[in-house]
Amino acid sequence: MNIFNTLFSELSGYKSICEAIEKNISPVSVTGLSHIHRVNLISSLCHDKVNLVITGSEAEAKKLCDDINTMKGSETAVLFPSKELVFTPVDSSNHEYEYMRISALSKAVGGKCGVICASIEAVMQPVIPVGVLIAAGITLKSGMEIEMTELAFRLSACGYQRSEKVEGASQFSIRGSILDVYPVQADKPVRIEFYGDEVDIITEFDTDTQRRTEQIESVEISPASEVLYNNEELAGKIEELCKKVRGKHTELVREHLGADVHRLRGGEVLAHGMKYYPLVYGEASSVFDYINGEVIFCEYSEIMETANNVLTQHNEDVKILIEDGQLCKGLDGYY
């Protein structure tokens, strides 16, 4: 415990908060705190559980995250950002924020963080279910046995794209007995050298020079998408949904859904895969499923106002998408 936490823990107000937490008394209201004192309080509450801090804006969540880590002297807090929900076909989309979300959730599951900082908009968005995240994760260690073809299949199944060479997150490549992969939660890509079916050497490498840098003993690979699906299975579910579509936009909806079925059976990865979250997972999962500690609201009234605005805007967007035949009943529940 650093000096800031030591001093803060001696305050009577802090002791009262800890007593309320121990007795499961909630909600507890704390007023009159400046930004730095909020940071001190949250930092002091970081023990052996994962806490969730909710803010009204992304900027405030990031500032809290950065300041908590500065105060703790380690990466105790992680940022869980909101992402753009894409429901229509696009040529390409930026997955940076999705990777950050997956990274934060992976750290929470692995006990590698004490605080998740998120805006209310990020908290309102559905996430990859805990069980799916854990099952899709891959851990490789030097000396373990795994066929390269099996590893390539598992990487593809959890959202990684095969390319000629690895230049960015979520890509992997194969050259002879070498497999390169850039885990979405990692700062650097790794090169895995095989000796037969045995993982021989694992090293990090530079994407610019493609040269190896530091040798490591193991690597963890999180899934590269929050919506993981088998193309044929999802195509079948979409076809079943098509049969149930009713209303004045029926033909238009079936046309759009049919186009996605064609894309899936053609081997495409849908840039708008989030559209089919309800079909893939059914009931929505949330970041709360990853939290075993406290939930802290910073400026509750501001958060509630933002939540209402987000929900209003989302409902308006969904209404337009339904009129355009892009969404229908069964694909309209995301908040």
N, C-alpha and C positions, 0 to 999 in steps of 0.2 A: 504493500500500500504506500503510495507516495505521500509527500507532506501535505498536499492539498486535501486529499481524502482523509488523512489523519486528523487534520484540524476540523474539517467539516463534520466528521463523525462525532465530534465532541459537542456539537450544538444540540440544545434541547429539542429544537424543532425537528432536526434530522432523526433524533432518537424516537420522537413521537411517530414519525412516518414509518420507521422500521418496526415499531411496536404494532402499528395498524396492519402492516403487511404480514407480520407473523401471526396475527389474530384473524387474518382474512377479512379485515374491515375495509370496505370500499363502497363508493369512491372516496378518495381523500383529496381535498382541495388545498393547494399550496399557492399563495398569492404574494405579490410584491417582489418576485425574483427578477433580477436583471438577467440578460443573456448569459453572462459568465457564471452566475450563480445556478442557473438551470444546468449548465454544463457540469458544474461541480456536483450538483445533486445527482444527476444521471450517472456521472462517473463513479460516484460513491456507492451507488446501488448495484454496480456491476460486480457480481460475484461468480457463481458457478452456473447461472442460468442465462437464457437469452431474453432480453427485454426489448420491447417495441416502443419507439418514440414516434409519435404522429404529429406532424406539423401542418400548417395551412398551405405552405408553399414548398416547392422543390428546393428553392434557394435556401430557405431556412433549414430544411432537412440536411442539406449539404454542409452548411455552416456549422450546425450542431455536430455532425459527424466528424468534420475536420478538427473542431475544437476539442471534442472528447478525446480523440486520438492524440492530440498534442498534449493534453493534460495527463493522459494515462501513460504517454511515452511509448505506446504500441498501437497496433491496429486492432483495437478493441471494438470499435464501431464500424459498421459497413453501411453504405448508402443503398437503399432499395428504391430505384426511380420508377416513375410511371413510364409507360410506353405508348406509342401510337397504336391504336387498334385498327388494323387494316382488314376491311371486309370485301374489298373488290380486287379483281386481278390487276397486278402492277408488274412492270418489267423487272423491277428490283426494289428492295427496301432496306433501310438501315436497321440492323439488329443489335446495335451497340447497347442500347438500354435493356433489351431482352437478355443479353449476355450478363450485364451487370446484375439484373434481377436473379438470374440463375446462380451467379457467383455468390450473391448474398445468402440465398436460400441454402446453397451447398455448405457454406461456412456455418450456418445455423445448425444444420443437421449434423455436421461433423464436430460441433462444439468449438469452432475456431473463431467465434466472435461472441461478444457479450451484449451488444446493442445493435439493433437494426433501426436505422433512421429513415423515415419515409413520409412523403406528403400524403394527405388524405386521398388524393386521386390515385396514387400508387396502391394504397391499401385497398381501395374499392375494386381494383381490377383483379380478375381471377388469376390463379397461379397454377403451375404444375403441381399435381397432388404429391404429398410427401412420399408415399409408397412408390410412385412412378419415378420420382427423382432418385430415390435410393436404388431401385432395381435397375435403372438405366445407367447408373454410374459405373465406371470401369477403373479398376486399380491394377496397375502393372508394376511388378517388382523384378529386379535382376535375378535370374535363375529360375523364374516360374515358367511353366510350359503353357503355351497357347498357340494354336495354328494362326498364321498370319491371315489366312482367308476368313477365319472365324472372327478375328479382331476387326478386319475391314467390314465385315457384315454387321457387327455390333455397332461400329462407329456410324455406318450409314443409317442403321435403325434408330439411332438416337440423335439424328439431325446433322451429322457431319457430311460435308461434300468432298468427294474425291476430285483432286486436281493434279496437274502435272507437277507443280511444286507448291509448297506451303508458303503463303505470303501474308495470311491473316487468320484471325480466329475462326474456328469451326471448319477449317480445311484439313484434309489429310492427303498424303501421297504415298505411293509405293514404288520403290526402285530396287529390283532384285530382292535381297534379304533385309532391306531397310524400309521402315515405315516412319514417316514424319507426320506429326499431328500437332495442331495448335489448340489445346484445351481452352474453352471459352472463359473459364474462370482463372486462367493462368496469365502471368505477365510475359512469359516466353514460350515458344514452341519447343517440342522435344523430338529427338531422333531416337528411334528404337531399333537396335540392330539385333537380328535374330541369328541363332546358330541352330539350324534345323527348326524345330518347334519350340526352342527355348529362347527366352528373352536374355540376350547376352549382355548388352551394354545400353544404358539409357543416358542420353546427354541432352542438355539444352543447346539451342543453336540460334544463330543470328539470321533473321529473315533477309537482310540485305546481302550479306556475303554467303549465306547458306553454310557457313562453317560452324563446326561444333565449338561450344564454349565450356560449360561446366558439366562434369559427370555427376549424376544423381542416382540414388539407389531405387527410387520408386516415383511413380507419377499417378495422380488421380485425374480422371477425365470425366467432367460433368456433361450431361446431355446438352446439345446445342440449340434446343428449342423447348418452349413451354408446352407445345402441343405435339406429342409424338403419336404417330399413327402408321399403320400398314396401308399402303396405297389401295390395295384390292379390298381390304376390309372397310375402309372409309368410303370407297366408291359404292360398295354394296349398301351401306347405311344411307348414303345420299339418295340412291335409287329408291330405297324404301320410303324416305321422306317425300320424294317426288310424288309417290302414289297417294300420299295423305294431304297434299297441298290443295286447298280450296280457296275460292274467292275470286275477285275480279282481276287479280294479277297472276292467276294460276299459270297461264301459258308463258308469261315472261319469267316467272320464278323457275319453272321447269327448264326453260331455255338456259338460264344462267347455271342452274344446278347441273344440268346435263353437260354443259361445257366443262365444268370442273371434274365431272366423272371421266370425261374424255382425257383431260389433262393428267389425272391420276393414273389412268390405265396406260397412258403414254410414258409413264415413269417420271413425270414432273413432280417437283416439290412446290407446293402451293405457297406463294409469298403471302397469301391471305389465309393461311391455315387457321388463324385464330377464329375465323368465321365459324369453323366447325368444332370449336371447343365443346359445345353441349353434346354433339354427337359422339365425340371421342371419349369424354369423361363422364358425361351425365351431370351429376350435381357439381356445382362449382366449388373449388377449394380456394382458400384465402391464405394470406400471409399469417393470419392468426393461428393456423394449424401448425406453424413452425415455432411458435412462441411458448416457452414453458416458464417465463418469468412475468414481469409486470408490464402493463400497457400504460404509457404516459402520454397524455395529451398536452401539447404546448399551445396555449391560447384556444381553449375549447370553443368559444363562440365563433372565432375566425374559422376554425376547422369545420364547424357545422354549416356556416355560410358557404364556404368553398364546396363542401359536399353537395349541398343543394344546387349550386350552380353547375357543378360537374354532371349531376344526374339530369338536370333540366336540359343541358346541351346534348347529352348522350341520347335522351329520349327524342329530341328533335332530329338528331342525325339518324336514329333508327327509323323514325317515321318516314324520312326521305328515302332511305334505303329500301324500305318495304314498298313504297310507291314505285320505286325503280325496278322492283323485282329482284333485288340483290339479297334481301333477307325475307324470312317468312316465319310463321309460328314454329317454334322449335329451335330457331336460330336467333332469337331476339332478346335473350336474357344474359347480360354480361355484368350488370351492376346490381 
